[in-house]
Amino acid sequence: MADVTENPERHIRDSADAFVRALAELDPLVATYLGLPVGQDRLPDFSPAGEDALDDLRRSTLASLAAAEQKAGAAAGLANSDERRCGRLLRERLETELAVSEAGERLRTVSNLVAPPHQIREALMLMPAVTADDWAMITARIGRVPEAVDGYRASLNVSADRGMYESPTLINALADQLASWQANGTGWFAGFAAGADGPPALRAELDRVCPAADAAIASLRDWLRSDYLAGAAGTADGVGAERYHLAVRRWNGARIDLTDTYEWGWAQFHEIRAQMAAEADRILPGSTVLEAIAHVEAHGEVIEGVDEVRLRLQGLMDEVVGDLDGTHFDLADPVKVVEARIAPPGSAAAPYYTGPSEDFSRPGRTWLPTLGKTRFPMWHLYSTWYHEGVPGHHLQLAQWCYLAKRLSTYQTSVGDVSASTEGWALYAERLMDELGYLEAPGARLGYLEAQLMRAIRVIVDIGMHLRLAVPAGSPMFAGQVWTPELALEFFVAQLGRDRGYSQSEVMRYLGLPAQAISYKLGERAWLAGREAARAARGDDFDLKSWHMAALSLGSLGLDDLADELARL
């Protein structure tokens, strides 16, 4: 691990950046996400040995951090806010990651969103694919897929030997996703290479490695459905209180009172439902919410065609960048560029965002899963793209990237806390409502529906994993204990979304416990921080200045977020 520099003002941030450099060597997918020229022909070691190496790095970094804090000195550390925030973040994240690893959680990663096959595929889609050297890296990386899959299977086997399985529900969901990667008779890797304009000299090698990669995925799918699934028989859905509390720390950077949070989620649910009823009556007097949704689905703006919706979303983000720059934000030129993309088949159902490379040669991108559809009503996409793109994830994460040298690469990338980033993105949706950007027919109903979904996430995620009872005030299932089946029916009935999307969401919550609650909890912290700063500054409070200062803090856990925002 590289030594920290002797700049007395950066001892802690240099220690954090040394960790990122070492992490990129161990996990070349991190290097891909950051745009670093390290290991682009390799894949991570997903085996238990790979996790042990990561733990060794985490421990050595904690020792390096202690030394850096001593060099910086207590007074200097407190005086330099960037150093103080970086040190607190780095220590909390590393200690939490070690606790997650020591509990064996990474050895049994089964998810419809972040399992190793998803990580591999997403990285390949982010890699540059222009020059012969680019394609040589891609080809070599695809050639390592069978080895990486074997490492992943080895971790699952070790976890199984310890009697630690995820539930059959999750295993079947992942296996079904992997099956969809080959639904057209051609595996995803072969299709990826066939549809790309790679150099002819590498065609023979691509034709060799892609079928082998697809065969490895197919073998993993079959093994999950047979040997692994059989061993998992009887494993309950939901992780229970001990695992869930650890997951809360992982995704939120805090310990929280789950009883209070569950009750708060229900209060949010009822409040937002009342707002939706009022909005539905405004759209179609006398209608229910679902009737109003059906009305805007039929009579609101609809985009026909996959490429057409991509262009519409691109235009929406370009327009908003032009409107917000100089009025509510001051954006650097690289931050103004964001691309709309279509997600590949076999993705989870929810749209998502991938950040820019460190040098912005790869811009930030939003991704829309089409789920086989070609007709796209816009009423709920406005708010979603304010969340995923501008002023949501893109403005925050691209601004962090722009400031990586002033802060640290750690604070602006791999030290991300979901509550900080998802909380900002949910705050961004609310901000666009406050600024009057939800005037298109049904757009505000779409925003409220998205808010309701995030409140339901708090209820369902905590309820399923802690196996809580549905309270008496619920419109459905009062007195029953939450299960994935109840969660699915609740989701469909309250939001009106199709079952495929709803099923994907429930699987997501099962596979990533406590991530789903980070949205509303993070938004609550962002709003509390803004109001505290406004109260402290009075007439001197300037929203644009506050936004830019807030987006320049880097990642923060919930233990620190509202307090740091209040100081701005």
Number of C-alpha atoms within 10 A of each C-alpha: 14 11 10 19 15 12 11 13 17 24 25 32 28 26 29 27 20 22 25 24 19 15 20 21 16 22 21 22 26 23 22 21 21 22 20 17 11 17 19 22 18 21 24 24 20 22 22 21 13 16 19 13 13 20 18 11 18 21 14 14 21 20 13 22 23 16 16 24 20 14 18 21 14 11 8 16 24 13 12 13 13 21 23 17 23 27 24 14 24 25 17 20 23 19 16 19 20 16 17 17 16 13 12 18 19 20 24 19 21 24 24 29 22 16 16 18 19 18 14 19 17 19 19 20 13 19 18 16 17 12 11 14 12 16 23 19 19 23 23 17 21 27 22 17 26 19 17 24 23 18 20 25 21 17 23 25 20 16 20 17 11 10 12 18 26 27 20 21 17 22 23 17 20 25 22 16 20 25 18 16 21 20 13 10 9 14 22 24 25 20 17 15 18 15 9 11 11 20 14 10 10 14 14 9 14 24 15 15 21 23 19 20 24 23 17 18 25 18 16 22 19 16 15 22 18 11 11 20 22 12 16 19 12 11 16 15 18 24 21 15 14 9 17 20 19 20 23 21 24 26 24 25 25 19 14 15 9 17 11 9 16 20 14 15 24 20 14 20 21 16 13 19 18 13 14 24 19 17 20 24 15 14 19 15 11 13 17 16 24 17 16 23 24 13 17 24 18 11 12 17 16 15 17 13 12 17 13 14 23 19 14 14 22 19 14 17 25 17 12 17 21 12 12 15 14 11 10 17 19 14 17 12 8 17 22 20 19 23 21 22 19 16 20 18 17 21 22 24 21 18 18 19 21 21 24 26 20 23 13 17 11 20 21 24 22 27 20 23 19 19 16 8 10 13 14 18 18 23 23 21 18 23 30 22 27 26 29 26 33 27 25 26 28 30 28 28 26 28 23 26 28 22 19 19 13 13 23 26 25 24 28 25 21 16 22 21 26 25 32 28 23 24 26 29 29 29 24 25 27 22 16 21 17 10 9 11 17 20 10 14 17 27 22 23 28 22 26 23 24 20 23 23 18 22 27 24 26 28 26 31 28 27 21 25 23 20 19 18 15 20 15 11 11 12 12 15 17 13 13 14 15 23 19 21 12 17 23 20 15 18 24 17 15 17 17 16 14 11 14 13 16 21 21 18 21 21 21 23 25 26 27 20 24 26 24 27 29 25 26 25 25 27 24 19 24 28 18 17 21 23 15 18 22 19 13 14 14 10 8 9 15 13 15 16 14 20 17 18 13 21 20 21 22 30 28 28 26 26 16 17 21 24 17 17 23 22 15 20
